Amino acid sequence: MKKLKFKPKVIGVAGTVSCGKDTVADYFVEKYGFKKIVLGDFLRQEAIRRGHKVNRDYLRKLQYILKKEYGRDYLMKKVVEIINKKDHIRMLNIVIVGLRAPEETRLAKEKLKAKIIFVDADPFIRYKRAKSRRRKGFAKTYEQFLHEEALENAAFDFHKTIKMANFKIDNSGTIKKTYQDTEKIAKKLKLKKISKKPQ
């Protein structure tokens, strides 16, 4: 069998609340033809399957339930299974958004050879972004926002995930600056831009 020259690339995007993870991921989709997979989508699907409304409070609770039932890498295991069955066969590059627990990140690196990007921004800027979205269950005050984030980060050992990142982006400034920083990473990964978005 002739050996394929093309090796699918996988990028994992981790980051703080409302830091701009999707902004970075969408850049790889639009400029380099990556397929985007959002871990939170699997969580929302699981909530619907269990007959619950999709809101931040329940999703946070569901994460704890899944962690106890299946381990903290449960969602990533589902992603790895899907990629190995479908996307790698079609040889698509993948960007995975929403890595939280170190177990997820480690699995992505070991099984998918993923390169991890950690995105962050000034806490108050992130708070204002989250507030503008007006999502149900949003923290009403800046202090509450910081408190809830601290609890979640501690629960998922997020500090360990941060240490596993290959690249870091500060998204506190302009969108132009974030795109420039993302492009620098793309060049380091030796990615090739597409002429148009694939179907």
ZIMO-V25772 format. One record per backbone hydrogen bond with DSSP energy under -1.0 kcal/mol. NH is the residue of the N-H (numbers start at 1). CO is the residue of the C=O. If there is no record, write none. Layout:
BEGIN
{{NH | CO} {NH | CO}}
END
This chain:
BEGIN
{{11 | 94} {12 | 115} {13 | 96} {14 | 117} {16 | 119} {19 | 16} {24 | 20} {25 | 21} {26 | 22} {27 | 23} {28 | 24} {29 | 25} {30 | 26} {31 | 27} {32 | 28} {33 | 29} {34 | 28} {35 | 93} {37 | 95} {39 | 97} {41 | 38} {43 | 39} {44 | 40} {45 | 41} {46 | 42} {47 | 43} {48 | 44} {49 | 45} {50 | 46} {51 | 48} {52 | 47} {55 | 53} {59 | 55} {60 | 56} {61 | 57} {62 | 58} {63 | 59} {64 | 60} {65 | 61} {66 | 62} {67 | 63} {68 | 64} {69 | 65} {70 | 66} {71 | 67} {74 | 71} {77 | 73} {78 | 74} {79 | 75} {80 | 76} {81 | 77} {82 | 78} {83 | 79} {84 | 80} {85 | 81} {86 | 82} {88 | 83} {90 | 86} {92 | 87} {94 | 9} {95 | 35} {96 | 11} {97 | 37} {98 | 13} {99 | 13} {105 | 101} {106 | 102} {107 | 103} {108 | 104} {109 | 105} {110 | 106} {111 | 107} {112 | 108} {114 | 108} {115 | 10} {117 | 12} {118 | 167} {119 | 14} {120 | 169} {126 | 122} {127 | 123} {128 | 124} {129 | 125} {130 | 126} {131 | 127} {132 | 128} {138 | 135} {145 | 141} {146 | 142} {147 | 143} {148 | 144} {149 | 145} {150 | 146} {151 | 147} {152 | 148} {153 | 149} {154 | 150} {155 | 151} {156 | 152} {158 | 153} {160 | 157} {162 | 158} {163 | 159} {164 | 161} {165 | 162} {166 | 116} {167 | 116} {169 | 118} {171 | 120} {178 | 174} {179 | 175} {180 | 176} {181 | 177} {182 | 178} {183 | 179} {184 | 180} {185 | 181} {186 | 182} {187 | 183} {188 | 184} {189 | 185} {190 | 187} {191 | 186} {194 | 31}}
END
